[in-house]
């Protein structure tokens, strides 16, 4: 098994990113594992806001991914100050790719999704630990991703609104929680549209899907 596959197997999680007609939906579980699926924490935030219009998800080593978050937040703030405009989502994704690629001989053990909404509209990018950058319509990462893809491929349709896609994103994470030992405990869902970044409340998530088994 390759190091990349081993990373996904041992650092259990499930993250999802969906590009919609009016924005982007990001969703993750909240379980953090250590070693071979030892539950280290049950309420980890795996969606990180980079700017008011950009966020990223975390899969893999939490420490490595959090370092990437700090770097991106720094550059997004500098870009906004110097250019007097927010950093384009594409530029943030390319910067993320360059950071990972620059560390390819001692890689960050993480795979991230970068999503946001700017003047060019909504966009979701997948960046792996070697810096490969792919623009996606829908994507999932982590050990529970095969389960999540089962839901996404059967129910997601291009042109969906963020309201419709939020239901599918939460449902795909819920399915992974039931069927993947490295995924569990809770679901976080974030929406990024013209109004900016916001996370769904407990009540909104409960209205979308029941988290009880």
C-alpha positions as CSV (number, residue, x, y, z in Angstrom):
1,X,0.0,0.0,0.0
2,X,1.3,3.5,-0.9
3,X,2.1,6.1,1.7
4,X,-0.8,8.2,0.4
5,X,-3.2,5.3,0.7
6,X,-1.9,4.5,4.1
7,X,-2.4,8.1,5.3
8,X,-6.1,7.9,4.3
9,X,-6.5,4.5,6.0
10,X,-4.9,5.4,9.4
11,X,-6.0,9.0,9.7
12,X,-9.7,8.4,9.5
13,X,-12.1,11.1,8.5
14,X,-14.6,12.1,5.8
15,X,-14.8,15.4,4.1
16,X,-17.0,16.6,1.3
17,X,-17.0,19.6,-1.0
18,X,-19.8,20.5,-3.5
19,X,-20.0,23.3,-6.1
20,X,-23.5,24.6,-6.4
21,X,-25.2,27.2,-8.6
22,X,-25.1,29.8,-5.9
23,X,-22.2,28.8,-3.7
24,X,-20.2,26.0,-2.1
25,X,-21.0,23.5,0.5
26,X,-18.3,21.9,2.7
27,X,-19.0,19.1,5.2
28,X,-17.0,16.9,7.6
29,X,-17.3,14.6,10.5
30,X,-15.8,15.7,13.9
31,X,-13.8,12.6,15.0
32,X,-10.0,12.7,15.3
33,X,-8.1,9.4,15.4
34,X,-4.5,8.6,16.4
35,X,-2.6,5.5,15.4
36,X,-4.8,2.7,14.3
37,X,-8.2,4.3,14.7
38,X,-7.7,5.2,18.4
39,X,-10.3,8.0,19.1
40,X,-8.3,11.0,20.2
41,X,-11.1,13.6,20.2
42,X,-14.8,13.6,19.3
43,X,-15.3,17.3,18.5
44,X,-12.6,18.5,16.2
45,X,-13.3,21.3,13.7
46,X,-12.2,20.1,10.3
47,X,-13.6,23.1,8.4
48,X,-11.4,26.2,8.7
49,X,-12.4,29.6,7.5
50,X,-9.5,31.2,5.6
51,X,-11.3,34.5,4.7
52,X,-14.9,35.6,4.6
53,X,-15.3,34.0,1.2
54,X,-12.9,31.0,1.4
55,X,-12.7,27.9,3.6
56,X,-10.9,24.6,3.6
57,X,-11.4,21.1,5.0
58,X,-8.9,18.9,6.8
59,X,-8.1,15.2,6.2
60,X,-4.9,13.6,7.4
61,X,-2.6,14.9,10.1
62,X,-4.4,17.6,12.1
63,X,-1.2,19.4,13.0
64,X,0.1,19.6,9.4
65,X,-3.3,20.8,8.1
66,X,-3.6,23.5,10.9
67,X,-0.2,24.8,9.8
68,X,-1.5,25.1,6.3
69,X,-4.5,27.0,7.6
70,X,-2.3,29.5,9.4
71,X,-0.2,30.1,6.3
72,X,-3.2,30.6,4.1
73,X,-4.9,32.9,6.5
74,X,-1.7,35.0,6.7
75,X,-1.4,35.3,2.9
76,X,-5.2,36.0,2.5
77,X,-4.9,38.9,4.9
78,X,-1.8,40.3,3.3
79,X,-3.4,40.0,-0.2
80,X,-6.5,41.9,1.1
81,X,-4.4,44.6,2.6
82,X,-2.1,45.1,-0.4
83,X,-4.7,44.7,-3.2
84,X,-7.6,46.1,-1.3
85,X,-9.7,43.2,-2.5
86,X,-10.1,39.6,-1.4
87,X,-7.9,36.8,-2.6
88,X,-9.4,34.9,-5.6
89,X,-10.4,31.3,-4.7
90,X,-8.2,30.0,-7.6
91,X,-5.2,31.9,-6.2
92,X,-5.7,30.5,-2.7
93,X,-6.0,27.0,-4.2
94,X,-2.8,27.5,-6.2
95,X,-1.0,28.8,-3.2
96,X,-2.1,25.7,-1.2
97,X,-0.8,23.5,-4.1
98,X,2.6,25.3,-4.1
99,X,3.0,24.9,-0.3
100,X,2.4,21.2,-0.5
101,X,4.6,20.8,-3.6
102,X,7.5,22.7,-1.9
103,X,7.4,20.1,0.9
104,X,7.1,17.0,-1.4
105,X,10.3,15.4,-0.1
106,X,9.1,15.8,3.5
107,X,5.4,16.1,2.9
108,X,2.6,17.5,5.0
109,X,0.5,14.4,5.7
110,X,-2.8,15.9,4.7
111,X,-5.2,16.3,1.9
112,X,-7.4,19.4,1.8
113,X,-10.4,20.8,0.0
114,X,-10.3,24.6,-0.8
115,X,-13.7,26.1,-1.6
116,X,-15.2,29.6,-1.9
117,X,-17.1,32.1,-3.8
118,X,-15.7,35.2,-5.6
119,X,-16.3,37.3,-8.6
120,X,-15.8,34.3,-10.9
121,X,-18.5,32.4,-8.9
122,X,-18.2,29.3,-6.7
123,X,-15.3,26.8,-6.9
124,X,-14.0,23.8,-5.1
125,X,-10.4,22.5,-5.4
126,X,-8.8,19.3,-4.1
127,X,-5.2,19.4,-3.1
128,X,-3.3,16.3,-2.1
129,X,-0.1,15.9,-0.1
130,X,2.1,16.2,-3.2
131,X,0.5,19.4,-4.4
132,X,-1.7,18.0,-7.1
133,X,-4.5,20.5,-7.8
134,X,-7.9,19.5,-9.2
135,X,-11.0,21.6,-9.7
136,X,-14.0,19.6,-8.8
137,X,-17.8,19.7,-9.0
138,X,-18.1,17.3,-6.0
139,X,-15.4,15.6,-4.1
140,X,-14.7,13.6,-0.9
141,X,-11.5,12.8,0.9
142,X,-10.5,10.6,3.9
143,X,-11.1,7.0,4.9
144,X,-14.9,7.3,4.6
145,X,-14.8,8.8,1.1
146,X,-15.8,5.6,-0.7
147,X,-19.0,5.6,1.3
148,X,-19.6,9.3,0.8
149,X,-19.1,8.9,-3.0
150,X,-21.9,6.4,-3.1
151,X,-24.3,9.1,-1.9
152,X,-22.8,11.9,-3.9
153,X,-22.7,10.1,-7.2
154,X,-26.3,9.0,-6.9
155,X,-27.9,12.2,-5.6
156,X,-25.8,15.2,-6.5
157,X,-26.8,17.1,-9.7
158,X,-25.0,20.0,-11.2
159,X,-26.9,23.3,-10.8
160,X,-28.2,22.4,-7.3
161,X,-28.6,25.2,-4.8
162,X,-26.6,25.3,-1.6
163,X,-29.8,24.5,0.3
164,X,-30.3,21.3,-1.7
165,X,-26.7,20.3,-1.7
166,X,-26.4,20.8,2.1
167,X,-28.8,18.0,2.6
168,X,-26.8,15.7,0.3
169,X,-23.5,16.7,2.0
170,X,-24.8,16.0,5.5
171,X,-26.3,12.7,4.3
172,X,-23.0,11.5,2.8
173,X,-21.2,12.2,6.0
174,X,-23.9,10.5,8.0
175,X,-23.5,7.4,5.8
176,X,-19.7,7.4,6.3
177,X,-20.2,7.7,10.1
178,X,-22.3,4.5,10.0
179,X,-19.9,2.5,7.9
180,X,-16.4,3.8,8.5
181,X,-14.7,3.3,11.9
182,X,-12.4,6.4,11.4
183,X,-15.4,8.7,10.8
184,X,-17.8,9.6,13.6
185,X,-19.4,11.6,16.4
186,X,-20.8,14.6,14.6
187,X,-21.3,16.6,11.4
188,X,-20.2,20.1,10.5
189,X,-21.6,21.8,7.4
190,X,-20.5,25.2,6.1
191,X,-22.0,27.2,3.2
192,X,-20.1,29.9,1.3
193,X,-22.1,32.1,-1.1
194,X,-22.3,35.8,-2.0
195,X,-23.2,36.6,1.6
196,X,-19.9,35.0,2.8
197,X,-19.1,32.1,5.1
198,X,-21.5,30.6,7.6
199,X,-21.8,27.3,9.4
200,X,-25.2,25.5,9.8
201,X,-26.5,25.5,13.4
202,X,-27.4,22.4,15.3
203,X,-31.0,23.1,14.6
204,X,-30.4,23.4,10.9
205,X,-28.4,20.2,10.8
206,X,-31.1,18.4,12.8
207,X,-33.7,19.5,10.3
208,X,-31.6,18.1,7.5
209,X,-30.8,14.7,8.9
210,X,-31.1,12.9,12.2
211,X,-27.7,12.2,13.7
212,X,-29.1,9.4,15.9
213,X,-28.4,5.9,14.9
